[in-house]
Amino acid sequence: MDDFVENSELNEEEAGLINELKATLTEEFFADIQKNYNSDDIKLLEIRAGQIFGTARGLSLFYSMETVYKNTSTTTEKNCFWCNNLLVSVDGPCHIEYFNGVPQFVEAVTIKKTRFWITTGTYESVQACNP
């Protein structure tokens, strides 16, 4: 969040919302992440972010904001701030399945949900593929 503030031109209202979000993400918040990431407080902050930043930019603060983590090598890794569909693994071969009567090539995958860079769950799904 500090990087976002430092690298953005924010008015007083925008900066205030970001600081409120930072104040919400305390150690206590993360102590019960399963309960808190879908809390009313977070939902209200999401609505206010849409009102202040506009829907697309506001939602990006919760669903697609990325940060760059630097490790000891020269490479960097990008992680999603709040994402529902991050690929973990491809678990099966490319094959045909029917969706609403339409054949499509898909492969089995494992997907993870991430909230504030913490994986909160994984689930099995399919994604399009080329045979």
Disulfide bonds with the S-S distance in Angstrom:
Cys80-Cys83 1.46
Cys94-Cys129 2.06
